Amino acid sequence: MNIADLRKSYEKAELSEDASHADPLRQFDQWLHEAIRAELPEPNAMTLATVGCDLRPSTRVVLIKGYDERGIVWYTNYDSRKGRELAGNPYAALQFHWVELERVVRIEGVVEKVSAEESDAYYASRPLDSRIGAWASPQSQVIDGRGVLVANAAKYAAQFLMNPPRPPHWGGFRLKPDAWEFWQGRKSRLHDRLRYRLEDGRWVRERLAP
């Protein structure tokens, strides 16, 4: 099979100015809940793009853990590659791709750490194995093998038992959007794209050509 011949006609839905919300957060909330109700696999998964001091971009998939008018929240190891890149360049982009609904949401903005209290509360809500894992994994660092992780997990499990504290290098980030784009696949590649951008403190909605 020639990979160039792989194509699909998108015909499930449409996205119009009249049928969309003026506030992008409300539009996102609607689409996310529709993805959840459709029982899509991991509708909360999003691609996070960052740029390092060498100007090389990198992406990875993370899970959204909260959102409101302040922004989009996820949690990670602050010493990971993404954490280090965000420390040097706080601008990032997120993308949700709900394949079965033929939808994409793109979000851009500036990133900051959430409060220690927010990180503590979320960390305490995680399963015990995940809390130990935050201690056991030196994320993004080269290790000799999986045995390192297993040994670290055993060590910290014995040290903390049932009550591991939140590691100082682990916590949340919040992206405060200044641009959103909602993409709905349409027939003949004439897709619907609505962009929202901040102008003088209010959201301006405009259509982009596909």
ZITAQUI-V151625 format. One record per run of one state. SS is the DSSP state (2 for helix, 1 for strand, 0 for the rest). FROM is the first residue (numbers start at 1). LEN is the number of residues. If there is no record, write none. Layout:
ss-><SS/SS>
from-><FROM/FROM>
len-><LEN/LEN>
This chain:
ss-><0/2/0/2/0/1/0/1/0/1/0/1/0/2/0/1/2/0/1/0/2/0/2/0/2/0/1/0/2/0/1/0/1/0>
from-><1/3/6/24/38/45/52/57/64/66/69/71/78/81/89/91/99/102/103/114/116/126/128/137/146/161/170/185/187/190/192/200/202/208>
len-><2/3/18/14/7/7/5/7/2/3/2/7/3/8/2/8/3/1/11/2/10/2/9/9/15/9/15/2/3/2/8/2/6/3>
